[in-house]
Amino acid sequence: MNSFHGSGSLRQEEADCGDGRCTWARFSSWLECVCVVTFDLELGQALELVFPQDVKLTEKEKTSICYLSFPDSYSGCIGDTQFSFRFRQSVGRRASRFREDVYNRDAPPTLQTEVSHFFGYVYFRQVKDVSVKRGYFQKVSYLFTPDYTCSHLINHVMSVFQSLVLVSKLPYTHLFHSLLQIVAPEFFEKLEPCLEAVCNGIDQWPSPAPGLTLNLPVMGMVLQVRIPSKTDKPGGSPVRQTAQENLLPAPTVLPTLHELDLFRCFQSVLIHLQMFWELMLLGEPVVVMAPSPTVSSETVLALVSSISPLKFCCDFRPYFTVHDSEFREYTTRTQAPPNVVLGVTNPFFIKTFQNWPHVVRLGEVKMAGDLPKQVKVKKLSKLKTLDTKPGIFTAFKTFLHKDKILLKRLLKGIQRKRPSEVQSAILRRHLLELTQSFIIPLERYMASLMPLQRSVTAWKTPPQIRPFSQDDFMSTLDHTGPQLTSVLKGDWMGLYRKFFRSPNFDGWYRHRHKEMTQKLESLHLEVICDADLMSWTKDKSEVEIVDLILKLREKLIKARRQQLQVKDGVLDKLDAFIKSIISSLPGGLQTVLSTQCTLNT
């Protein structure tokens, strides 16, 4: 059960923007909203506040935020806890004020905004409250799900819990959790006025623009971040201090917007890293059962990021509960499990997901000598409801062999007490090189399907990209395959064959095909502008000239709408040509075409 209590005194969005800039326009380029979720003895999880006030969340979205903002069992979370979740956006909701198409054009695929989902970044606080009487025990017992024991319940009524949640379409995990670490402690003391000041401050931030280093002031501090661009070299150097502005106080430089501590996330499953990379590459259904929402969400996000710079095109839920609107969809036994990675903490899921092909059960990290105790691979039949021992329950056989050199290097790093961030950098570099070795042959083959530039002429429509042939691609692997850049041995061809049946291949192919199509359109526009079209019109009828104008105008509108990357001046030159040729036509026809041009602009 949840409730919506309104949202304080924050200023409303003005109906008439006047100067062309709506209130909260910059805020909405970073966040959809900020929510405060509390536990109410009468109502359960309640949406206490929502900023900005004009944000129209649907009832389904409110319910999702309410239930996903609290741990499944609060008793083990005394103090402060941070985690992330992801939930489905309601169909037909109002579009964002942020120009996502412009941002996505220049952002790496892994950092583009979500099309149909929101991320929630949570700072949860549970503190003892001696003012709450145990006499409420019977009154609130019906509010809790079956996995809560009586001892949990007593802890609940003796505590106060509240979550501050940042809702965004941007996968900026590190930035938003860093922001919460600054804002949340102050908010829990000063409440709404503090949050109002923070939201007004975020509304002054410059919009995220790929390739730029930005200074983001918040509560007397300045966070400096660099927004990655798709033109960046993968695995490049982190953000550096810049001298563009003399800011006081000195900026706190965040080395990354989104990257996690991979070594911490994977330390108990290091020897199975190759298997996890293949499972993510192939989009296999995976359930991660973890002891807390923090471990759950970080592990799922680390798994999804392991195939970067390839975009993970399947669904994933860093933290998933029985109250999720997709619970029935994902737990039905009448069909095969969907391509989704779920992170859960509720023991109820042990029985629910017994039919899933890959279940990872994590415990608290324990040391076995110098190496964190490694989770063992077990048969699916060994997954028992009452057994809570860690294990990886799967029948999956990897296509490639493990990288023993990497494991020895990481083990030596543990023995020498190498910092976790250095261990993570080693892991990230290994996974990046592994993914690049796999994807470079695909990129090379895809580039061979592009028509030659000399085949693009002003007098014909752009040539078509040749179709992707799996057989033709496989025939190229002997000479241009991953063995050229990777030392790993194994069945690379079998891995490619299975990859072709995954949503990740479909997503990659659609993205590359779209980029190549837009490149052809850009080349075609440049060739048109270099052609002597005025001479072509001299011996043509009015019908042919009007047809040319309409086609050129359509291409111009499409190029501007899609923000096609063309040489400087090309679009202005084409616009000038269209106007020039219209002016050469009879007066009546000029008026009609000029009016249509104005309406389409």
Secondary structure, 3 states (H helix, E strand, C coil): CCCECCCCCCCCCCCCCCCCCCCCHHHHHHCCEEEEEEEECCCEEEEEEEECCCCCCCHHHHHHHHHHCCCCCHHHCCEEEEEEEEEECCCCCCCCCCCHHHHHHHCCHHHCCCCCEEEEEEEEEEEECCCCCHHHHHHHHHHCCCCCCHHHHHHHHCEEEEEEEEEECCCCHHHHHHHHHHHHHHHHHHCHHHHHHHHHHHCCCCCCCCCCEEEEEECCEEEEEECCCCCCCCCCCCCCCCCCCCCCCCCEECCCCCCCCHHHHHCCCHHHHHHHHHHHHCCCCEEEECCCHHHHHHHHHHHHHCCCCCCCCCEEECCCCCCCCCHHHHHCCCCCCCCEEEEECCCCHHHHCCCCCEEEECCCCCEECCEECCCCEECHHHCCCCCCCCEEEECCCCCECCCHHHHHHHHHHHHCCCCHHHHHHHHHHHHHHHHHHHHHHHHHHHHHCCCCHHHCCCCCCCCCCCCCCHHHHHHHHHHHCHHHCCCCCECHHHHHHHHCCCHHHHHHHHHHHHHHHHHHHHHHHHHHHHCCHHHHHCCCCHHHHHHHHHHHHHHHHHHHHCCCCCCCCHHHHHHHHHHHHHHCCCHHHHHHHHHHHHHHC
